[in-house]
Structure formats: structure tokens, C-alpha cells
Amino acid sequence: MPEESFEERTEAPTPKKRREAREKGNVAKSTEVNSVLVLLIGVFTLRLAGPWIFQQTGGYLTKTFGIIANPYLDQSSMIAIFRHSVIMFFKVALPIALVILVVGMLANIIQVGFLFSAKPLVPKFEKINPLSGLKRLFSMRSLVEAIKSIFKMLIIALVAYLTIKGEYSNLITLHDTSVGIIWVTILQIGFKIVFRVALVLIFLAILDYAYQRYEYEKKLKMTRYEIKEERKQLEGDPMIKARVRSLQREMARRRMMEEVPKATVVVTNPTTLAIAIRYEQVEMEAPVVLAKGKHLIAERIKQVAIEKEIPVVEDKILARAMFDQVEPGDEIPMEFFNAVAEILAYVYKLKNKVAA
């Protein structure tokens, strides 16, 4: 069995795991926050716009009943009633619906930020699988949701009961008042109940959001095996990386060996190290190391030097010192100038003898 099946999810999720979960639409979000914000803003909007809505509705009903009361009601009258109804809807209901829509969107943005993902809409077999459905039905999450719903219903019932009980003395006196006053009083009591319920639900929404965050973090936790596998994916498999480094070294070695024929002299120690140096008085300010190597590579450098008739000079101290401090392509450090200059002078003297 795979190693991960024996491990517990004890490790905090990596940024990559969080990013992938967010891209799939898997975020910590409480529907209670959305509900309570929509409820509060909706009630507040209705409270402010209540008189205006009452006035517009009264005007609409007066005009409609006036048309219906006409004994000569015809098709044009019915069209007029329909037109007035549509205008009334867009004039009264649509602005309130837009306010609630905007609040619902803001509630999501407050919780998860700007996020759009179509992946939650993709059909999945496990969502329609009866066995998966039964498993979700009897899960701990379903139990928590059921307890939360029952608790909310009890709180709403209790708040409504206490509010109505407090207004009982006012309700008794309504039998001697007009229908308008009765209607206004009932609306005021209704708004009071909803507002008090919303205040209680704010506290429940905060608790629910904290619980959703806890569940979200718990679900995102990873095993050490998963973290190790993710690190492999991000950094690459060690064997593959070793192979890539080996190929890179081989390519660098080949390029280095292609530069050896351009050398002015090759300094050795003399058996295990070899350093190819180039210097042109007109073109270069300081000698440059073209290639270096030990053991087999050193032998190959010396072999190329012999084939191309490049002088090979033995200097154990200089070869060892330069091998550790200078890389191919680097200029000779000032501390080696005198020693290299002596070797180059010897090489030029040797070339002059041969030319003579």
C-alpha cells in the first residue's frame, strides 16, 4: 500500500495546496454570514423605503381598482393594468432586489475575496451516487448543520415570543383603532422581531464562520508524504536533477575542451592537474584560463596541447594554487601575475628559438 495511507494529516497545508483548493472553489465560507447580512440590509432598506413603498402601492391599487370599476372594461384596460403592474414591480421590488444582490456579493467578497471558479459547477458522479449521499447525510458536518438549524429556529421562536409578549399591552388597544394604525403597528412589531433576530444571528454567524475556518483548515491538512511528493514536483526528482547536472557538466566540459587549442601554454603539476592559459599582448589586458582539469581531463588537455604543439610547462605550486582559485573564463589574479609572466616569457623565448 502507498506510504501516505498510513499517515495522519498533521502538517499545515502548503501555499500550493491552498492555491489549488481556491482555484477549485474550495474556500472557507459561512452561509450564515451571507444570510444575516442580507437580512439586516434588507430589513433596513424596507424600513427606510417603507413609507415610499406604502405610498406607491396605495397609488397603484387606487389606479387599478379605478380601472376595474369601470363598467366598460375592455382589452385596452386590461393591457393598462398589466403595464401598471410591470412598472410597479420594476419601480418598487427591483431596487430592493438589487440591494440584496449587491449585499450578497459583498458578503462573499468579505469572506473569500474576489474569486470566480466554474469547477464547482462541473458534474461529479459522487454527488449523485446514493452511497456518497448517505455518507454525507450521516456525516459529522450534517449533524452540526442540523443542530445549528434547530438552534436557530428555537432562538427565532424565543425572540418572537418575547417581543410579542412585550408588545402585548399595545396589541390589546388596537381593537379601537383604524385599519391603517393596526397595519402600521403590526409592521413595526414585525420589524422589531426581525431586527432582534438578526442581532442574535450575527453572533451565530461569527461562531459559524470560525467553525467553517476550522473545518477548512482541517480538511486541507497534509501528510508528510504528500509534502514530500509536492516538493519533488516543485524541485524535481533528485535522480533527474542529478542526471541534468551531469549533462550540464558534460556540455561545459566539451565547451572547455574546444577552447584548449587556443591556449598559449598549459601548466601542469605534472601528473594530476592541467591548466590551459591564453594571453595575447594586443587583445588582452591579463592572461585568461581557458580550461582546467584533473586526472583524465588533465591528460586530455595535455594530449590536445601536444597535438596542437602548445607548450606544456611543469609548475607544481602554481598549478595547485591556480586550480583551486581560478575558473575557466576568469582572468589570472594579480597574485599569480609574476609566476605566469615568467612562464609566458619562457614560452615566447622558446617560440623565438624554434622560429630562428
C-alpha positions as CSV (number, residue, x, y, z in Angstrom):
1,M,0.0,0.0,0.0
2,P,1.2,3.5,-0.6
3,E,3.1,5.2,2.2
4,E,0.6,8.0,2.6
5,S,-2.3,5.6,3.5
6,F,-0.6,5.0,6.9
7,E,-0.1,8.7,7.8
8,E,-2.3,11.1,9.6
9,R,-2.9,14.6,8.2
10,T,-0.9,16.5,10.7
11,E,1.0,19.0,8.6
12,A,-0.1,22.5,7.7
13,P,-1.1,22.9,4.0
14,T,1.4,24.4,1.7
15,P,0.8,27.5,-0.4
16,K,0.4,25.3,-3.4
17,K,-2.3,23.2,-1.8
18,R,-4.1,26.4,-0.7
19,R,-3.9,27.9,-4.2
20,E,-5.2,24.7,-5.9
21,A,-8.1,24.5,-3.4
22,R,-9.0,28.1,-4.1
23,E,-8.9,27.5,-7.8
24,K,-11.4,24.7,-7.4
25,G,-13.7,27.0,-5.4
26,N,-12.9,25.2,-2.2
27,V,-12.8,28.1,0.3
28,A,-13.8,28.7,3.9
29,K,-17.2,30.4,3.7
30,S,-20.2,30.6,6.1
31,T,-23.7,30.9,4.6
32,E,-24.8,32.3,7.9
33,V,-22.7,35.4,7.2
34,N,-24.5,35.9,3.9
35,S,-27.9,35.3,5.4
36,V,-27.5,37.7,8.3
37,L,-26.1,40.5,6.2
38,V,-28.8,40.1,3.6
39,L,-31.4,40.0,6.4
40,L,-30.1,43.1,8.1
41,I,-29.6,45.2,5.0
42,G,-33.0,44.0,3.6
43,V,-34.9,44.9,6.7
44,F,-33.0,48.3,7.0
45,T,-33.9,49.1,3.4
46,L,-37.5,48.1,3.8
47,R,-37.6,50.2,7.0
48,L,-36.3,53.3,5.2
49,A,-38.3,52.8,2.0
50,G,-41.4,51.6,3.8
51,P,-43.4,54.8,3.6
52,W,-42.5,55.3,0.0
53,I,-43.4,51.7,-0.9
54,F,-46.7,52.1,1.0
55,Q,-47.5,55.3,-0.9
56,Q,-46.6,53.8,-4.3
57,T,-48.6,50.6,-3.6
58,G,-51.6,52.7,-2.5
59,G,-51.4,54.7,-5.7
60,Y,-51.1,51.6,-7.8
61,L,-54.1,49.9,-6.1
62,T,-56.2,53.0,-6.4
63,K,-55.5,53.3,-10.1
64,T,-56.0,49.6,-10.7
65,F,-59.3,49.4,-8.8
66,G,-60.4,52.5,-10.6
67,I,-59.9,50.8,-14.0
68,I,-61.6,47.6,-12.8
69,A,-64.6,49.5,-11.5
70,N,-65.2,50.9,-15.0
71,P,-68.3,49.1,-16.3
72,Y,-66.9,49.3,-19.8
73,L,-63.8,47.3,-19.1
74,D,-62.1,46.3,-22.4
75,Q,-58.9,44.8,-23.7
76,S,-57.1,48.2,-23.6
77,S,-58.0,48.5,-19.9
78,M,-56.5,45.1,-19.2
79,I,-53.4,46.0,-21.0
80,A,-53.2,49.2,-19.0
81,I,-53.5,47.2,-15.7
82,F,-50.7,44.8,-16.9
83,R,-48.5,47.7,-17.8
84,H,-49.0,49.4,-14.5
85,S,-48.2,46.1,-12.7
86,V,-44.9,45.7,-14.5
87,I,-44.0,49.3,-13.9
88,M,-44.9,48.9,-10.3
89,F,-42.7,45.8,-10.0
90,F,-39.6,47.4,-11.5
91,K,-40.2,50.6,-9.6
92,V,-40.6,49.0,-6.1
93,A,-39.4,45.4,-6.0
94,L,-36.4,45.6,-8.4
95,P,-34.3,48.2,-6.4
96,I,-34.7,46.3,-3.2
97,A,-33.8,43.1,-5.0
98,L,-30.7,44.8,-6.4
99,V,-29.6,46.0,-3.0
100,I,-30.0,42.4,-1.6
101,L,-28.0,41.0,-4.6
102,V,-25.2,43.5,-4.0
103,V,-25.1,42.8,-0.3
104,G,-24.9,39.0,-1.0
105,M,-22.0,39.5,-3.4
106,L,-20.2,41.8,-0.8
107,A,-20.7,39.1,1.9
108,N,-18.9,36.6,-0.3
109,I,-16.1,39.1,-1.1
110,I,-15.6,39.9,2.6
111,Q,-15.1,36.2,3.3
112,V,-13.1,34.9,0.4
113,G,-12.1,37.9,-1.7
114,F,-12.6,38.1,-5.4
115,L,-12.9,34.6,-6.7
116,F,-14.5,33.1,-9.8
117,S,-14.3,29.4,-10.4
118,A,-16.5,27.2,-12.7
119,K,-15.1,24.0,-11.3
120,P,-17.8,23.6,-8.6
121,L,-20.4,23.6,-11.4
122,V,-18.8,20.6,-13.2
123,P,-21.0,17.5,-12.7
124,K,-19.4,14.9,-10.5
125,F,-20.6,11.2,-10.1
126,E,-20.1,11.2,-6.3
127,K,-22.6,14.0,-6.0
128,I,-25.4,11.8,-7.5
129,N,-24.1,8.5,-6.0
130,P,-26.7,7.3,-3.4
131,L,-23.9,5.8,-1.3
132,S,-22.0,9.0,-1.2
133,G,-25.2,10.9,-0.5
134,L,-26.0,8.6,2.5
135,K,-22.4,9.1,3.8
136,R,-22.8,12.9,3.6
137,L,-26.3,12.6,5.2
138,F,-24.9,10.9,8.3
139,S,-21.6,12.8,8.5
140,M,-20.5,15.0,11.4
141,R,-20.9,18.0,9.2
142,S,-24.6,17.2,8.6
143,L,-25.1,16.6,12.3
144,V,-23.6,20.1,13.0
145,E,-25.8,21.7,10.4
146,A,-28.9,20.0,11.8
147,I,-28.1,21.1,15.4
148,K,-27.4,24.6,14.1
149,S,-30.7,24.8,12.2
150,I,-32.7,23.6,15.3
151,F,-30.9,26.1,17.5
152,K,-31.7,28.9,15.1
153,M,-35.4,28.0,15.0
154,L,-35.5,28.0,18.8
155,I,-33.8,31.3,19.0
156,I,-36.1,32.9,16.4
157,A,-39.2,31.5,18.2
158,L,-37.9,32.7,21.6
159,V,-37.1,36.2,20.3
160,A,-40.5,36.4,18.6
161,Y,-42.3,35.3,21.7
162,L,-40.5,37.7,24.0
163,T,-41.0,40.6,21.6
164,I,-44.8,39.9,21.1
165,K,-45.1,39.5,24.9
166,G,-43.5,42.9,25.4
167,E,-45.9,44.5,22.9
168,Y,-49.0,42.7,24.3
169,S,-50.3,45.8,26.1
170,N,-50.1,47.7,22.8
171,L,-51.8,45.0,20.8
172,I,-54.8,44.9,23.2
173,T,-55.6,48.6,22.4
174,L,-55.7,48.1,18.7
175,H,-59.4,47.0,18.6
176,D,-60.4,50.6,18.9
177,T,-58.1,52.0,16.2
178,S,-58.3,52.2,12.4
179,V,-57.1,49.5,10.0
180,G,-54.2,51.8,9.0
181,I,-52.9,52.1,12.6
182,I,-53.3,48.3,13.1
183,W,-51.3,47.6,9.9
184,V,-48.5,50.1,10.9
185,T,-48.3,48.6,14.4
186,I,-48.0,45.1,13.1
187,L,-45.3,46.1,10.7
188,Q,-43.4,47.9,13.5
189,I,-43.6,44.8,15.7
190,G,-42.5,42.6,12.7
191,F,-39.5,44.9,12.0
192,K,-38.6,44.8,15.7
193,I,-38.7,40.9,15.7
194,V,-36.6,40.6,12.6
195,F,-34.1,43.2,13.8
196,R,-33.6,41.4,17.1
197,V,-33.4,38.0,15.4
198,A,-30.7,39.5,13.1
199,L,-28.6,40.8,16.0
200,V,-28.7,37.3,17.6
201,L,-27.8,35.7,14.2
202,I,-24.8,38.0,13.9
203,F,-23.3,36.2,16.9
204,L,-24.2,32.8,15.4
205,A,-22.7,33.8,12.1
206,I,-19.4,34.7,13.7
207,L,-19.3,31.3,15.5
208,D,-20.2,29.5,12.3
209,Y,-17.5,31.3,10.3
210,A,-14.9,30.3,12.9
211,Y,-16.2,26.7,12.7
212,Q,-16.0,26.8,8.9
213,R,-12.4,28.1,9.0
214,Y,-11.5,25.3,11.4
215,E,-13.1,22.6,9.2
216,Y,-11.5,24.1,6.1
217,E,-8.0,24.1,7.7
218,K,-8.5,20.6,9.0
219,K,-9.6,19.3,5.5
220,L,-6.6,21.0,3.9
221,K,-4.0,19.4,6.2
222,M,-1.5,17.2,4.5
223,T,0.6,14.1,5.4
224,R,4.4,14.3,5.4
225,Y,4.3,12.0,2.3
226,E,2.2,14.5,0.4
227,I,4.5,17.4,1.3
228,K,7.5,15.3,0.2
229,E,5.8,14.4,-3.1
230,E,4.8,18.1,-3.7
231,R,8.4,19.2,-3.0
232,K,9.6,16.6,-5.6
233,Q,7.2,18.1,-8.1
234,L,8.3,21.6,-7.5
235,E,12.0,21.0,-7.2
236,G,12.3,17.9,-9.4
237,D,13.1,14.3,-8.7
238,P,16.7,14.1,-7.2
239,M,17.7,11.4,-9.7
240,I,16.5,13.5,-12.6
241,K,18.2,16.6,-11.2
242,A,21.5,14.6,-10.8
243,R,21.2,13.5,-14.4
244,V,20.6,17.1,-15.6
245,R,23.6,18.3,-13.6
246,S,25.7,15.5,-15.1
247,L,24.7,16.5,-18.6
248,Q,25.3,20.2,-17.9
249,R,28.8,19.3,-16.6
250,E,29.5,17.2,-19.7
251,M,28.4,20.1,-22.0
252,A,30.5,22.6,-20.1
253,R,33.5,20.1,-20.3
254,R,33.1,19.8,-24.0
255,R,33.0,23.6,-24.5
256,M,36.0,23.9,-22.3
257,M,38.0,21.3,-24.3
258,E,37.1,23.2,-27.5
259,E,38.9,26.2,-26.1
260,V,42.2,24.3,-25.4
261,P,43.6,24.6,-28.9
262,K,43.6,28.4,-28.4
263,A,45.9,28.3,-25.4
264,T,49.3,29.9,-25.2
265,V,50.6,27.5,-22.6
266,V,49.4,24.5,-20.5
267,V,50.7,24.5,-16.8
268,T,50.8,21.1,-15.1
269,N,51.8,19.7,-11.7
270,P,52.7,17.4,-13.8
271,T,50.5,14.3,-13.5
272,T,47.1,15.1,-11.9
273,L,46.4,18.7,-12.8
274,A,46.5,20.8,-16.1
275,I,45.5,24.4,-16.7
276,A,45.3,25.9,-20.2
277,I,46.2,29.6,-20.3
278,R,45.8,32.1,-23.2
279,Y,47.5,35.5,-23.5
280,E,47.6,37.9,-26.4
281,Q,49.5,41.2,-25.7
282,V,47.5,43.3,-28.2
283,E,44.0,41.9,-27.4
284,M,44.1,41.1,-23.7
285,E,44.9,43.0,-20.5
286,A,45.6,39.9,-18.5
287,P,46.1,36.2,-19.2
288,V,42.8,34.1,-19.1
289,V,42.3,30.5,-18.0
290,L,40.6,28.6,-20.9
291,A,40.4,25.2,-19.3
292,K,41.4,23.2,-16.3
293,G,41.1,19.6,-15.1
294,K,42.4,16.8,-13.1
295,H,43.2,13.2,-13.8
296,L,41.6,12.1,-17.1
297,I,40.6,15.6,-18.1
298,A,44.2,16.8,-17.3
299,E,45.5,14.1,-19.5
300,R,43.1,15.0,-22.3
301,I,44.2,18.7,-22.0
302,K,47.9,17.7,-22.2
303,Q,47.1,15.4,-25.2
304,V,45.4,18.2,-27.1
305,A,48.3,20.6,-26.3
306,I,50.8,18.1,-27.7
307,E,48.7,17.6,-30.8
308,K,48.4,21.4,-31.4
309,E,52.1,22.0,-30.4
310,I,51.2,24.1,-27.4
311,P,54.0,24.3,-24.8
312,V,53.4,22.2,-21.6
313,V,55.2,23.6,-18.6
314,E,55.5,21.9,-15.2
315,D,55.0,24.1,-12.1
316,K,53.5,22.2,-9.2
317,I,53.0,25.1,-6.8
318,L,51.4,27.4,-9.4
319,A,49.2,24.6,-10.9
320,R,47.8,23.6,-7.5
321,A,47.2,27.2,-6.4
322,M,45.5,28.3,-9.6
323,F,43.4,25.2,-9.8
324,D,41.6,26.0,-6.6
325,Q,41.1,29.7,-7.2
326,V,40.5,30.3,-10.9
327,E,37.7,29.0,-13.1
328,P,37.6,28.7,-16.9
329,G,36.9,32.1,-18.4
330,D,38.5,34.0,-15.5
331,E,41.4,36.3,-15.7
332,I,44.5,35.4,-13.8
333,P,44.5,37.1,-10.3
334,M,47.2,39.6,-9.6
335,E,48.9,37.3,-7.1
336,F,49.8,34.9,-9.9
337,F,50.9,37.6,-12.4
338,N,54.7,37.2,-11.7
339,A,54.7,33.4,-11.9
340,V,52.6,33.3,-15.0
341,A,54.6,36.1,-16.6
342,E,57.8,34.1,-16.1
343,I,56.2,31.0,-17.8
344,L,54.9,33.2,-20.7
345,A,58.4,34.7,-21.1
346,Y,59.8,31.2,-21.2
347,V,57.2,30.2,-23.8
348,Y,57.9,33.3,-26.0
349,K,61.7,32.7,-25.7
350,L,61.1,29.0,-26.7
351,K,59.0,30.0,-29.7
352,N,61.6,32.5,-30.8
353,K,64.3,29.8,-30.7
354,V,62.1,27.5,-32.8
355,A,61.4,30.2,-35.3
356,A,65.1,31.0,-35.5
